[in-house]
């Protein structure tokens, strides 16, 4: 069966879901239904159209959560394709399609869960990527059938990594659908490590910059939280936009945690092994 003859139901959220939606449309697999959720705010990581709005402009019906899942059962599509969907999809729904796959924005088995972007950056990973695996009733499990990687840049933020992985997801979707009728299992490109690998929604305490840490750890934390939800300087009650300068040649004998200077837009602080100038607000 060629791609144009396939009926596809896409389960996806704004962000990576948009590029997957565009990729499917470009290869003649415009979804017969988008199952998503209602969003109350703009996408915070980079400029992107709400996926439900984009789908409706393409003439694609949109349904939310359980209602969309029930409609999928009625449609019995050729393909269920999930790309950053927020709910577990039941075995009953999965079994209603000839093919059912999930695209996850990490190199599984590393970084399953809701926030692999934060995890990869906070753990200083050199690469990330996307994985497509057989859809099961458990998040991010199932046999892997496709992986594609990318290098993480030294200045990568969560926003820029999400954007890069979204573009990669579009490419991966096109490549995988070209072979969807005869997928082959692939050996994961990376192995599980001892580092913490499952990250959910960032908690408030994870946003607080500990000025007793090294500059490298602090810079990593700031990038992993930029542009949202942002790191916090508790001492000043403000958010950090970015690191402007790290001075490892400081001659200051101030103790780590000392606020050396502050104005409306920047602050300079002493940390364990350097002085850091932050852009703040």
C-alpha positions, -999 to 999 in steps of 0.1 A, spaced: 0 0 0 15 34 -10 16 63 14 -12 82 -4 -36 53 2 -30 51 40 -53 66 65 -34 81 94 -45 93 128 -19 116 144 -17 119 182 4 150 188 10 183 207 23 216 195 61 217 188 74 185 174 39 176 165 38 204 140 68 193 120 54 157 120 21 170 107 38 189 79 59 159 70 29 136 68 11 161 46 40 166 23 43 128 16 6 124 9 -4 111 43 -24 140 55 -40 127 88 -77 120 87 -78 131 124 -56 150 148 -59 140 185 -44 166 208 -53 188 238 -66 223 243 -37 247 251 -43 278 273 -10 296 264 14 301 235 41 275 230 69 288 252 101 273 236 101 289 202 77 305 178 52 280 166 16 278 155 -8 259 178 -10 225 162 -48 224 164 -50 257 145 -26 244 119 -45 212 114 -79 230 110 -64 252 83 -54 220 64 -90 207 67 -81 181 93 -106 173 120 -94 179 155 -105 161 187 -92 161 222 -81 133 245 -106 106 252 -130 118 226 -103 116 199 -93 81 211 -129 69 208 -131 83 173 -99 65 164 -116 32 174 -144 40 150 -121 50 122 -99 19 124 -70 37 106 -41 21 87 -17 40 110 -17 55 144 13 78 147 20 95 180 44 124 184 47 139 220 11 130 230 3 136 267 -18 105 274 -13 68 275 -30 52 245 -48 20 254 -42 -14 238 -77 -13 225 -70 19 205 -36 6 194 -51 -26 181 -76 -7 160 -49 2 135 -28 -19 112 4 0 123 9 19 155 41 38 163 54 65 186 81 91 178 100 101 209 126 130 210 156 111 224 178 82 216 159 55 236 165 38 259 180 71 272 156 98 284 122 83 282 94 104 297 81 140 293 113 161 293 142 144 275 154 179 264 161 191 299 177 157 308 201 157 279 213 192 286 216 189 324 236 157 320 258 173 294 251 147 267 271 151 234 242 139 212 205 136 212 180 124 185 147 109 178 134 73 181 104 57 165 92 26 182 62 2 183 34 18 203 26 0 235 4 8 265 35 20 284 52 53 277 83 51 254 86 13 254 82 -10 225 107 -23 199 127 5 182 124 6 144 141 39 136 167 63 151 184 94 139 208 115 159 222 150 161 250 167 179 242 189 209 260 223 205 280 238 233 256 267 235 224 246 231 194 257 251 162 237 257 145 259 232 171 254 205 173 217 212 136 213 210 136 232 176 164 211 162 148 178 173 115 190 158 132 194 124 148 160 128 114 145 137 100 157 104 129 141 84 126 109 104 88 107 98 93 109 60 121 84 60 102 59 82 69 61 63 89 52 32 95 18 48 65 15 71 52 -16 54 84 -36 61 99 -20 92 130 -37 108 141 -36 144 172 -15 149 199 -17 176 197 13 199 225 38 192 232 43 229 230 22 260 214 31 293 239 48 316 241 52 353 231 89 350 195 98 359 176 94 326 139 100 333 128 136 336 93 150 340 81 185 345 108 207 360 101 213 397 106 246 414 137 235 434 154 225 401 152 260 388 171 275 417 207 284 409 230 272 436 259 297 436 282 273 455 283 251 423 309 254 396 304 277 366 301 248 343 273 232 362 255 266 365 258 273 328 244 239 320 215 245 343 207 279 328 208 265 292 186 235 302 159 260 316 161 285 287 138 300 275 113 283 298 107 279 327 140 297 334 165 294 361 160 315 393 185 335 414 168 331 448 191 357 464 177 384 441 142 370 435 147 372 397 149 349 367 180 343 346 177 349 308 213 338 300 249 337 310 267 367 295 303 361 307 322 336 328 355 348 342 377 320 355 407 344 361 390 363 388 412 376 416 383 382 439 385 366 473 347 369 478 330 337 490 309 317 465 274 331 465 284 367 469 266 392 448 294 414 434 272 438 414 236 442 402 216 466 381 182 464 363 193 439 336 225 422 348 242 408 379 277 396 386 282 368 412 309 348 427 305 310 423 328 281 433 354 286 406 347 318 387 327 350 384 295 348 363 276 377 348 239 369 342 213 387 322 183 389 345 147 401 347 
